[in-house]
Amino acid sequence: MELLHSGKVRDVYADGEDLILVASDRISIYDVALPTPIPDKGRLLTALSLWWFEQLADLVPNHVISATDVPAEFAGRAIRCRRLDMVPVECVARGYLTGGGFAEYQRTGAVSGVELPRGLVEASILPEPIFTPSTKAPKGEHDEPITYAEVVDKVGAETAERLRQITIDVYRRGAEIAADRGILIADTKIELGWAPDGTLVLADELLTSDSSRFWPAESYQPGRAQFSFDKQYVRDWATGSGWDRQPPAPEVPAEVVEATRARYVEVYEKLTGNRWD
């Protein structure tokens, strides 16, 4: 196999006509990979992505060829997948106002150019899910919010509308399934690529603790930060550490690593109904 790309948390190999997408235990926040791995993270995210790809297979096609026909050293954390021409846009859907979206709303009253009602607070549920795309920055640089009009400029009006509709549809279906299991999906980021026939196909990961914000429904209360089953716990630790968000990132304390792993395991079990072994 040939290593094509080593990203912040994933490595991509060429194996003939196929790609092998390998999820590492590395964790990234603020577009910087931290030096301390989260044990089992790669396996957890791969298993959760595969579960979601199955749940949404009737909604939008995905890039998965096989989760078992992979090199033995990558077993459990790799997917054999189709080659795609990746869309040069990060596709983000938000159903709740939090994170960078909330910060932008406080400054402008809008998120990625989408005007929102006045008076919303941290973790407010939005009147309806919104499409808030961002740039797909190279390694070492930061993704930046962009407007829908800028997406049109990048890919054309027809494709932009398809990206928006698929992203919102994926979010709605995912949020509905998760709600039945006591989980709120505040927002999520998906990746899409073009197959040779021009079909838009889901790629990379899907509705995981790295690409989404998961909140327990039972404790949800707008106006404050929520307990999160995702890497928000690491973001909060990093913010409190005084790190300036520029590489190199500091080592993550053992207790933060263990708490983060526990949250990834818990949300995997809650969503899939499977026990993590």
PEUR-V212527 format. One record per helix or strand of 2 or more residues. SS is the DSSP state (h for helix, s for strand). FROM is the first residue (numbers start at 1). TO is the last residue. Records with the same first field share a line. If there is no record, write none. Layout:
SS: FROM-TO ; FROM-TO
This chain:
s: 2-6 ; 10-15 ; 18-23 ; 28-29 ; 32-33 ; 64-66 ; 78-81 ; 85-86 ; 90-96 ; 110-111 ; 114-115 ; 125-131 ; 183-194 ; 200-203 ; 212-216
h: 41-55 ; 72-74 ; 99-108 ; 148-155 ; 157-179 ; 217-219 ; 232-241 ; 254-272
